[in-house]
Amino acid sequence: MNNRFAAFLLFILTATLLIGCSSHGAEKDERKIALENALEAMKSGDSEKMEKYVVEEEGADSSSMEDTVTDLAEEKKAEEALAYLFKHLSYKIGDVKKEEENSATIAVEMEQADLKEATSAAMGEVFIQSMSLAFSDKTEEEIDAEMEEFLLTKFKKMVDDNQDNLITTNVDVHMKKVDGEWKVVGDEAFYDAATGGMLSAIEEFADSFNMEENTEDAAK
């Protein structure tokens, strides 16, 4: 009787361990599936799907990349630009490096066109064009339409010119469970890797522009 009872306990213990390991593996898969869905949504320029799988980083302001993507996607041409931006993006999802009940970190290798230098150069041209149109005698609607066309053309050329200039970035992607579903935390490191350095180039340009303004104000 004791041997049979011991065997029964061993069976229960083994089954419990197997179930625990199985659900732990499934939990990892859910994280990776959510991450893959987010990256595929980016590649297709599907902003609605991106919203489903990506959440804003805590403490980020309203000028975050996620808000920018969502706002831009309301325009047809901007959606086209998003899909164009990510058409050279490829990725390899690696191991879960850190995991807790409602958060995890996954290693990801992203390959994308290196757009940092090209973006820095383009920002100057965009600024000059916007100033030129601002002082023209064109209506606001005409200015908006012309600027939109200028940006899209410039943007596509920038991506095309760098299609063979690829950069590989290893990034730790943070995941968070929200209302029972795993989502990617859209922080700067994630978006900068996905955009080939475009985000950091824009931020550096904005910082330098603000620094020049502050210097001028201090000199007055």
C-alpha positions in Angstrom: 0.0 0.0 0.0 2.8 2.4 0.9 4.6 1.6 -2.3 1.5 2.2 -4.4 0.8 5.5 -2.5 4.4 6.6 -3.1 4.1 5.7 -6.8 0.9 7.7 -7.0 2.5 10.8 -5.3 5.4 10.5 -7.7 3.0 10.4 -10.7 1.2 13.5 -9.4 4.5 15.3 -8.8 5.8 14.5 -12.3 2.5 15.5 -13.9 2.5 18.8 -12.0 6.0 19.6 -13.1 5.3 18.8 -16.7 2.2 21.0 -16.7 4.2 23.8 -15.1 6.9 23.5 -17.7 4.4 23.4 -20.5 2.5 26.5 -19.5 5.8 28.3 -18.9 6.9 27.6 -22.4 3.5 28.7 -23.7 3.9 31.9 -21.8 7.2 32.6 -23.6 5.6 31.9 -26.9 2.8 34.4 -26.2 5.4 37.1 -25.6 7.3 36.2 -28.8 4.1 36.0 -30.8 3.0 39.4 -29.7 6.5 40.8 -30.5 6.4 39.2 -34.0 2.9 40.6 -34.6 4.1 44.1 -33.7 7.1 43.9 -36.0 5.0 42.5 -38.9 2.5 45.3 -38.3 5.3 47.8 -38.6 6.6 46.2 -41.8 3.2 46.4 -43.4 2.5 50.0 -42.2 -0.6 48.8 -40.3 -0.9 51.4 -37.6 -4.1 50.0 -36.2 -2.4 46.6 -35.6 0.6 48.4 -34.2 -1.7 50.1 -31.6 -2.9 46.6 -30.6 0.5 45.2 -29.9 2.5 48.2 -28.8 2.1 50.4 -25.7 3.8 53.7 -25.0 6.7 53.7 -22.6 5.8 55.0 -19.1 6.7 58.6 -18.7 7.0 59.3 -22.4 5.6 62.6 -23.6 3.0 63.2 -26.3 5.7 63.6 -28.9 6.6 59.9 -28.7 7.2 57.8 -31.8 4.0 55.8 -31.1 1.8 58.9 -31.1 3.6 60.2 -34.2 3.0 56.9 -36.0 -0.7 56.9 -35.0 -1.2 60.6 -36.1 0.6 60.2 -39.4 -1.3 57.0 -40.3 -4.5 59.1 -40.5 -3.2 60.4 -43.8 -3.1 58.0 -46.7 0.3 59.2 -47.9 1.7 58.9 -44.4 0.6 55.3 -44.3 2.4 54.8 -47.5 5.5 56.3 -46.0 5.3 54.1 -43.0 5.2 51.0 -45.1 8.1 52.3 -47.2 10.1 53.0 -44.1 9.9 49.5 -42.8 10.1 47.6 -46.1 13.8 46.8 -45.6 13.3 45.8 -41.9 14.1 42.2 -41.0 14.5 40.7 -37.6 15.5 37.7 -35.5 13.7 37.1 -32.2 16.1 35.6 -29.7 15.8 34.4 -26.1 13.8 35.8 -23.3 16.5 37.4 -21.2 14.5 38.5 -18.2 11.0 37.5 -17.2 8.5 38.3 -14.4 4.8 37.6 -14.1 3.7 40.7 -16.0 6.9 41.8 -17.8 9.7 40.3 -19.9 12.7 41.4 -21.9 13.5 39.7 -25.3 16.7 39.9 -27.3 16.0 40.9 -30.9 18.4 41.5 -33.8 17.1 44.0 -36.3 18.5 44.8 -39.7 17.3 48.0 -41.4 18.6 50.5 -43.9 21.0 52.9 -42.1 19.0 56.1 -42.2 20.7 58.2 -39.5 23.1 60.3 -41.6 20.6 60.6 -44.4 17.9 61.8 -42.0 20.2 64.4 -40.5 21.0 65.7 -44.0 17.3 65.7 -45.1 16.2 67.6 -42.0 18.1 70.7 -43.1 16.4 70.5 -46.6 13.0 70.0 -45.0 13.5 73.1 -42.8 14.6 75.2 -45.8 11.6 74.1 -47.9 9.2 74.7 -45.0 10.5 78.2 -44.5 10.4 79.0 -48.2 6.7 77.9 -48.4 5.9 79.8 -45.2 6.9 83.1 -46.8 5.3 82.4 -50.2 1.9 83.8 -51.3 0.3 80.3 -51.4 -2.7 79.4 -49.4 -2.4 77.2 -46.3 -4.0 74.3 -48.2 -1.5 74.7 -51.1 1.4 74.8 -48.7 0.3 71.7 -46.8 -0.2 69.8 -50.1 3.1 70.8 -51.5 5.0 70.1 -48.3 3.4 66.7 -48.0 4.4 65.8 -51.5 7.9 67.1 -50.9 8.3 65.1 -47.7 7.0 61.8 -49.3 9.3 62.2 -52.3 12.3 63.1 -50.2 11.5 60.3 -47.8 11.2 57.6 -50.5 14.5 58.7 -52.1 16.2 58.6 -48.7 15.1 55.0 -48.1 15.9 53.9 -51.7 19.4 55.4 -51.6 20.2 53.4 -48.5 18.6 50.1 -49.4 22.0 48.4 -49.7 23.5 50.3 -46.7 22.1 48.0 -44.0 22.8 48.2 -40.3 22.3 45.5 -37.7 21.2 46.5 -34.2 20.8 44.2 -31.2 18.2 45.6 -28.9 16.5 44.4 -25.7 12.7 44.7 -26.3 10.7 45.2 -23.2 7.3 43.4 -23.0 4.4 44.1 -20.6 1.2 42.3 -19.9 -1.8 44.7 -20.2 -5.3 43.4 -19.5 -4.1 39.9 -19.8 -2.4 40.4 -23.2 1.3 40.8 -24.0 2.4 44.0 -25.6 5.7 45.6 -26.8 6.8 48.6 -24.8 7.6 51.2 -27.5 10.6 52.9 -26.1 13.3 54.9 -27.9 15.7 51.9 -28.3 13.0 49.8 -30.0 11.9 52.5 -32.4 15.4 53.7 -33.2 16.5 50.2 -34.1 13.4 49.7 -36.2 13.9 53.0 -38.1 17.6 52.5 -38.7 18.6 55.4 -36.5 16.0 57.8 -38.0 14.5 58.6 -34.6 17.8 59.5 -32.9 18.7 61.7 -35.9 15.4 63.6 -35.6 15.9 64.1 -31.9 19.5 65.3 -32.3 18.3 67.8 -34.9 15.6 69.0 -32.6 18.0 69.3 -29.7 20.5 71.3 -31.8 17.7 73.6 -33.0 16.5 74.2 -29.5 20.1 74.8 -28.3 20.6 77.5 -31.0 17.3 79.2 -30.0 18.4 79.2 -26.3 21.8 80.6 -27.2 20.1 83.4 -29.2 17.7 84.2 -26.3 20.6 84.3 -23.9 22.5 86.7 -26.1 19.6 89.2 -26.2 
